[in-house]
Amino acid sequence: MTTFPDAPAAAGIVETAIRTRRSTIRLAEPAPGPDELLDLLAAAATAPDHGQLRPWRLIAISGDARVRLGEAAAEAAPTTDLAERIAVKHLRAPLMLAIVFQPRDHPTIPRWEQLAATSAMTTTLLLLLDARGWGGVWFGGPHPDAPQVRKHLGIGDGEQLLGYLYVGTPVPGDGPRPRPAADVRAKLTWLGDTDR
Ligand SMILES: Cc1cc2nc3c(=O)[nH]c(=O)nc-3n(C[C@H](O)[C@H](O)[C@H](O)COP(=O)(O)O)c2cc1C
C-alpha cells in the first residue's frame, strides 16, 4: 500500500474542502452580501497570478438587477420561447457574479497566463464559498458574448465575460452528492526517477 508522510492538520482541512466541494444548482436565498463577498474575494485573489496583474473584475447582480440582465440576454435569443427560458435562468440564484476577464498587454506575461490566473481565482472563490456553506456553480451563461449582454453589463472592448458564478444557499434536502472517483493515472506522465 502506498504511504505518504504525515500531513499537517491544516492540510487535511484543505483537502477535505477540495474533495467534498460540489457545484450546487438549486439555490435559494440568502446569498453573501457585499462585505462577505469582498472578504472572500480578497482570499480568492491569492490564487497563482503571474505578476499579480489581477486581470479580472467581478460584477455582482442581485434582486431586480437579475431581471434586467435576463431581459438583455433574452433579446439575443432567436425565438420567443427561448427568450422566456433564458430570462428565467437569470433567477435561478439570488446572486450572480459575472466574471470579467481583463487581459492586459504585457511584455512577458502572455494572455493565456492571465486567463489561467483568472480561472484559478474563480475556482478558489467557488471553493471558499462552498467551504463557508454557500452553494455555487459556474455556468457559461446564456449568450455571454451577445452585444445586448455586453452593453448591459458594461463589458469593455478587450474584456471578455467568462460566464457567471450563481451563488446562494443550497436547498435543504439536496444533500451532498458523492463524487465518482476520477482515474487520473493516464493523466500523469513522469519523466525521470520514480524511486522516492
Ligand atoms: C467556465 C465554466 C463554464 C461552465 N459552464 C457550464 C454550463 O454552461 N452548463 C453546465 O451544465 N455546466 C457548466 N460548467 C460545469 C459546472 O460548473 C460544474 O463544474 C459541473 O456541473 C460539475 O459539477 P462539480 O463542480 O460538482 O463537479 C462550467 C464549468 C466551467 C469551469
The ligand as an ORCA input file, in Angstrom:
! r2SCAN-3c Opt
* xyz 0 1
  C     -16.006     28.075    -17.246
  C     -17.027     27.034    -16.951
  C     -18.279     27.105    -17.539
  C     -19.238     26.117    -17.302
  N     -20.465     26.225    -17.898
  C     -21.389     25.261    -17.711
  C     -22.662     25.349    -18.336
  O     -22.968     26.327    -19.035
  N     -23.546     24.338    -18.133
  C     -23.227     23.262    -17.338
  O     -24.059     22.363    -17.200
  N     -22.043     23.172    -16.705
  C     -21.111     24.140    -16.865
  N     -19.893     24.058    -16.228
  C     -19.636     22.912    -15.308
  C     -20.203     23.169    -13.912
  O     -19.756     24.417    -13.410
  C     -19.755     22.082    -12.902
  O     -18.366     22.115    -12.737
  C     -20.180     20.711    -13.325
  O     -21.584     20.651    -13.314
  C     -19.610     19.602    -12.405
  O     -20.026     19.788    -11.100
  P     -18.985     19.735     -9.884
  O     -18.281     21.089     -9.893
  O     -19.798     19.466     -8.675
  O     -18.012     18.625    -10.184
  C     -18.924     25.034    -16.438
  C     -17.667     24.971    -15.827
  C     -16.723     25.948    -16.081
  C     -15.377     25.845    -15.426
*
